[in-house]
């Protein structure tokens, strides 16, 4: 009041001074309109405070404008394996990154490592358990509103290698939510907002999303869903003449944490002891780039561990 300011404005300025500028982000448009009448208001007497407000407002609007014009790639399941390798690869090509996974410490370590090689890339870390389905619409809305997303990659997923009768019900629900339900929800939201934009959606399925092996029934079912959803969407988008492209990446055996999780082990797996041949995560990242640069709908890693690019494979 000693500055002739209403309490609400004083609150905003002092909270910014204490480092809580995020409060301003969510009210910048209202605050911008509010400041237009400040100089005409009889209670505003301190021009220095107005300068502070304008400086804050200008900084925030520049940041938002930069985010709005830069190209971002969203990668779920980015803390390890194919997701982490793809983040490195896309950073090398100048893309800014939004990395999503459950393990915040892993994401921050990855961010630091990528920045060591590519310091000009902007990296946003968003810890999120994709199995918590009710959180996903809000997460998506915040990212979609604040960043110009050029590519969205639904990569998060896991499997279990055992007969169906040996599953715990919590394993079934967790796998369906992460592998299928989260993909369906995020795919739908992205398509609704970006159908007529020049963007790409890549859903990571699996070789097991096109073939069922013993003891992979539940995992295959979740990945068949991903394959069918994405191939169907790709066909729908083509029929509409939409600009958006939907694509499936279907890895074969790849040296990641998959086997450790699938077999409930407390140690990493030497893939050479399990498979006569397999791919590395870095190779899958290269395959991803080939898929993105093509007009193909499906990038499937065949039994020779080579990438096959094709149109829809499902009947």
C-alpha positions as CSV (number, residue, x, y, z in Angstrom):
1,X,0.0,0.0,0.0
2,X,2.9,2.4,0.6
3,X,3.6,2.2,-3.2
4,X,0.0,2.9,-4.0
5,X,-0.5,-0.6,-5.3
6,X,-3.4,-3.0,-4.7
7,X,-2.4,-6.0,-2.5
8,X,-2.7,-8.5,-5.3
9,X,-0.1,-6.8,-7.4
10,X,2.3,-6.3,-4.5
11,X,1.9,-10.1,-3.8
12,X,2.9,-11.0,-7.4
13,X,6.0,-8.7,-7.4
14,X,7.3,-9.8,-4.0
15,X,6.8,-13.5,-4.8
16,X,8.8,-13.0,-8.0
17,X,11.5,-11.3,-6.0
18,X,11.6,-14.4,-3.8
19,X,12.2,-16.6,-6.8
20,X,8.7,-17.9,-7.3
21,X,8.3,-16.6,-10.9
22,X,6.4,-19.7,-12.0
23,X,3.3,-18.1,-10.4
24,X,3.6,-15.4,-13.1
25,X,3.7,-17.9,-15.9
26,X,0.1,-19.1,-15.3
27,X,-1.3,-15.6,-15.1
28,X,0.8,-13.8,-17.7
29,X,-2.1,-13.0,-20.1
30,X,-4.3,-11.6,-17.4
31,X,-1.3,-9.7,-15.9
32,X,-0.4,-8.3,-19.3
33,X,-3.8,-6.8,-19.8
34,X,-3.8,-5.6,-16.2
35,X,-0.6,-3.6,-16.7
36,X,-2.0,-1.8,-19.7
37,X,-4.2,0.4,-17.5
38,X,-1.6,0.9,-14.7
39,X,-0.3,4.2,-15.9
40,X,-3.8,5.5,-16.2
41,X,-4.8,4.3,-12.7
42,X,-4.9,7.0,-9.9
43,X,-3.3,4.7,-7.4
44,X,-0.1,3.9,-9.4
45,X,2.7,6.3,-8.3
46,X,6.0,4.4,-8.4
47,X,7.3,4.1,-12.0
48,X,10.2,1.8,-10.8
49,X,7.8,-0.9,-9.8
50,X,6.1,-0.7,-13.2
51,X,9.5,-1.2,-14.8
52,X,10.0,-4.3,-12.7
53,X,6.6,-5.6,-13.8
54,X,7.3,-5.0,-17.5
55,X,10.7,-6.6,-17.3
56,X,9.2,-9.7,-15.7
57,X,6.4,-9.8,-18.2
58,X,8.7,-9.4,-21.2
59,X,11.1,-12.1,-20.0
60,X,8.2,-14.6,-19.6
61,X,6.7,-13.8,-23.0
62,X,10.0,-14.2,-24.7
63,X,10.5,-17.6,-23.1
64,X,7.0,-18.7,-24.1
65,X,7.6,-17.4,-27.6
66,X,10.8,-19.4,-27.9
67,X,9.2,-22.5,-26.7
68,X,6.3,-22.0,-29.1
69,X,8.6,-21.8,-32.2
70,X,11.3,-24.4,-31.3
71,X,10.9,-28.0,-32.3
72,X,10.4,-30.4,-29.4
73,X,10.3,-34.2,-29.3
74,X,8.5,-35.9,-26.5
75,X,9.8,-39.3,-25.5
76,X,8.1,-41.5,-22.9
77,X,10.1,-44.2,-21.2
78,X,13.2,-42.0,-21.8
79,X,15.2,-42.9,-18.7
80,X,17.0,-45.9,-20.3
81,X,17.2,-48.2,-23.3
82,X,15.7,-47.2,-26.6
83,X,14.2,-44.1,-25.1
84,X,17.5,-42.8,-23.8
85,X,19.4,-43.7,-27.0
86,X,16.7,-42.0,-29.1
87,X,17.1,-38.8,-27.0
88,X,20.8,-38.7,-27.7
89,X,20.2,-39.3,-31.4
90,X,17.5,-36.6,-31.7
91,X,19.6,-34.1,-29.7
92,X,22.4,-34.6,-32.2
93,X,20.0,-33.5,-34.9
94,X,19.1,-30.3,-33.1
95,X,15.8,-31.3,-31.6
96,X,14.8,-30.0,-28.1
97,X,13.6,-32.8,-25.8
98,X,10.8,-33.4,-23.4
99,X,11.8,-36.6,-21.5
100,X,9.2,-38.5,-19.5
101,X,9.7,-41.5,-17.2
102,X,9.0,-42.6,-13.7
103,X,12.6,-42.3,-12.5
104,X,13.4,-38.6,-12.0
105,X,17.1,-39.2,-11.0
106,X,17.7,-41.2,-14.2
107,X,16.1,-38.4,-16.3
108,X,18.2,-35.7,-14.7
109,X,21.4,-37.8,-15.2
110,X,20.5,-38.3,-18.9
111,X,19.8,-34.6,-19.3
112,X,23.3,-33.8,-17.9
113,X,25.0,-36.3,-20.2
114,X,23.2,-35.0,-23.3
115,X,23.9,-31.4,-22.4
116,X,27.6,-32.3,-22.1
117,X,27.6,-33.1,-25.8
118,X,24.8,-30.8,-27.0
119,X,24.8,-27.7,-24.7
120,X,22.4,-25.8,-27.0
121,X,19.6,-28.3,-26.8
122,X,16.8,-27.5,-24.4
123,X,15.8,-30.4,-22.3
124,X,12.6,-30.6,-20.2
125,X,12.4,-33.4,-17.6
126,X,8.9,-34.5,-16.7
127,X,8.8,-37.4,-14.1
128,X,5.5,-39.3,-14.6
129,X,4.3,-42.9,-14.0
130,X,2.3,-43.5,-17.2
131,X,0.3,-46.2,-15.4
132,X,-1.4,-43.5,-13.4
133,X,-3.8,-42.8,-16.2
134,X,-5.8,-40.1,-14.5
135,X,-2.7,-37.8,-14.5
136,X,-2.0,-38.1,-18.2
137,X,-4.6,-35.6,-19.7
138,X,-3.2,-32.8,-17.4
139,X,0.4,-33.7,-18.2
140,X,-0.4,-33.7,-21.9
141,X,-2.2,-30.4,-21.8
142,X,0.6,-28.7,-20.0
143,X,3.2,-29.9,-22.5
144,X,1.0,-29.2,-25.6
145,X,0.2,-25.7,-24.4
146,X,3.8,-24.7,-23.7
147,X,5.9,-26.4,-26.4
148,X,5.8,-26.8,-30.1
149,X,5.8,-30.5,-30.3
150,X,7.0,-31.8,-33.7
151,X,7.3,-35.5,-32.8
152,X,5.7,-37.5,-30.0
153,X,7.2,-40.9,-29.2
154,X,5.2,-43.3,-27.0
155,X,8.1,-45.6,-26.0
156,X,7.4,-46.6,-22.4
157,X,6.5,-50.2,-21.8
158,X,7.5,-53.4,-20.2
159,X,6.8,-57.2,-20.4
160,X,6.9,-60.3,-18.3
161,X,8.1,-63.7,-19.6
162,X,5.9,-66.3,-17.9
163,X,2.7,-68.3,-18.4
164,X,-0.5,-66.4,-17.9
165,X,-1.4,-68.5,-14.8
166,X,1.7,-67.2,-13.1
167,X,0.8,-63.5,-13.4
168,X,-0.1,-61.4,-10.4
169,X,-3.2,-59.3,-11.1
170,X,-1.2,-56.1,-10.3
171,X,1.2,-57.1,-13.1
172,X,-1.6,-57.5,-15.6
173,X,-3.2,-54.1,-14.8
174,X,0.2,-52.3,-14.7
175,X,1.2,-53.7,-18.0
176,X,-2.1,-52.9,-19.7
177,X,-2.1,-49.4,-18.4
178,X,1.5,-48.6,-19.3
179,X,1.7,-50.5,-22.6
180,X,-1.8,-49.9,-24.0
181,X,-4.0,-47.6,-22.1
182,X,-1.5,-44.8,-21.8
183,X,-0.6,-45.1,-25.5
184,X,-4.2,-45.0,-26.5
185,X,-4.9,-41.9,-24.4
186,X,-1.8,-39.9,-25.5
187,X,-2.3,-41.0,-29.1
188,X,-5.9,-39.7,-29.1
189,X,-5.0,-36.4,-27.5
190,X,-2.2,-35.8,-29.9
191,X,-4.2,-36.7,-32.9
192,X,-7.2,-34.5,-31.9
193,X,-4.9,-31.5,-31.5
194,X,-2.5,-32.0,-34.4
195,X,-4.3,-33.9,-37.1
196,X,-3.8,-31.1,-39.6
197,X,-0.2,-30.2,-38.5
198,X,3.0,-31.4,-40.0
199,X,3.9,-33.6,-37.1
200,X,4.7,-37.3,-36.4
201,X,3.5,-39.7,-33.8
202,X,5.6,-42.9,-33.3
203,X,4.3,-45.7,-31.1
204,X,6.8,-48.3,-30.1
205,X,5.3,-51.7,-30.4
206,X,7.4,-54.9,-30.7
207,X,8.2,-57.8,-32.9
208,X,5.9,-59.5,-30.4
209,X,3.2,-57.1,-31.5
210,X,3.1,-59.0,-34.8
211,X,3.9,-62.5,-33.6
212,X,3.0,-64.4,-30.4
213,X,5.7,-66.5,-28.7
214,X,5.3,-68.9,-25.7
215,X,5.2,-67.1,-22.3
216,X,4.7,-63.7,-23.9
217,X,0.9,-63.8,-24.3
218,X,0.0,-60.8,-22.2
219,X,2.9,-58.7,-23.5
220,X,2.0,-59.6,-27.1
221,X,-1.6,-58.7,-26.5
222,X,-0.7,-55.2,-25.3
223,X,1.7,-54.7,-28.2
224,X,-0.8,-56.0,-30.8
225,X,-3.1,-53.3,-29.5
226,X,-0.4,-50.7,-30.1
227,X,0.2,-52.0,-33.6
228,X,-3.5,-52.1,-34.5
229,X,-4.2,-48.7,-33.0
230,X,-1.3,-47.0,-34.8
231,X,-1.7,-48.7,-38.2
232,X,-5.5,-47.9,-38.0
233,X,-4.8,-44.3,-37.2
234,X,-2.3,-44.0,-40.0
235,X,-4.9,-45.3,-42.5
236,X,-7.5,-42.9,-41.1
237,X,-5.2,-39.9,-41.4
238,X,-4.4,-40.8,-45.0
239,X,-8.0,-41.2,-45.9
240,X,-8.8,-37.7,-44.4
241,X,-5.8,-36.2,-46.2
242,X,-4.4,-35.1,-42.8
243,X,-0.8,-33.8,-42.5
244,X,0.0,-35.8,-39.3
245,X,1.7,-39.1,-39.7
246,X,1.3,-42.1,-37.3
247,X,4.0,-44.7,-37.3
248,X,4.9,-48.0,-35.6
249,X,8.4,-49.0,-34.5
250,X,8.6,-52.7,-33.8
251,X,11.9,-53.7,-32.2
252,X,13.2,-57.3,-32.0
253,X,15.4,-58.4,-29.2
254,X,17.3,-55.3,-28.0
255,X,19.9,-55.0,-25.2
256,X,18.0,-53.0,-22.7
257,X,16.6,-53.6,-19.2
258,X,13.7,-55.5,-20.7
259,X,15.0,-59.0,-19.9
260,X,15.9,-58.0,-16.3
261,X,12.3,-56.7,-15.7
262,X,10.6,-59.5,-17.6
263,X,12.3,-62.2,-15.6
264,X,12.1,-60.3,-12.2
265,X,15.9,-60.4,-11.8
266,X,18.0,-58.2,-9.5
267,X,20.9,-58.0,-12.0
268,X,21.4,-57.0,-15.6
269,X,21.3,-59.6,-18.4
270,X,24.1,-60.4,-20.8
271,X,22.1,-60.6,-24.0
272,X,24.7,-62.7,-25.7
273,X,23.8,-65.4,-23.2
274,X,20.2,-65.3,-24.2
275,X,20.1,-64.5,-27.9
276,X,22.4,-65.5,-30.7
277,X,21.8,-62.1,-32.3
278,X,20.3,-58.9,-31.0
279,X,20.3,-55.1,-31.5
280,X,21.7,-52.4,-29.3
281,X,19.6,-49.4,-28.2
282,X,21.8,-47.2,-30.4
283,X,20.9,-49.3,-33.4
284,X,17.2,-48.9,-32.6
285,X,17.7,-45.1,-32.4
286,X,19.2,-45.2,-35.9
287,X,16.2,-47.3,-37.0
288,X,13.9,-44.7,-35.5
289,X,15.5,-41.9,-37.5
290,X,15.1,-44.0,-40.7
291,X,11.4,-44.4,-39.9
292,X,10.9,-40.7,-39.2
293,X,12.6,-39.8,-42.5
294,X,10.5,-42.2,-44.5
295,X,6.9,-42.3,-45.7
296,X,6.4,-45.8,-44.2
297,X,3.9,-46.6,-41.5
298,X,5.7,-49.6,-40.0
299,X,9.4,-50.0,-39.1
300,X,9.7,-53.7,-38.1
301,X,13.0,-55.3,-37.1
302,X,12.9,-58.7,-38.8
303,X,14.5,-62.0,-37.8
304,X,17.8,-60.9,-39.3
305,X,17.7,-57.9,-37.0
306,X,17.4,-55.5,-40.0
307,X,14.8,-52.8,-40.3
308,X,12.0,-53.4,-42.8
309,X,10.0,-50.3,-43.7
310,X,6.5,-50.9,-45.1
311,X,2.9,-49.8,-45.2
312,X,0.4,-51.4,-42.8
313,X,1.3,-55.1,-42.0
314,X,-2.0,-56.1,-40.3
315,X,-4.9,-57.3,-42.3
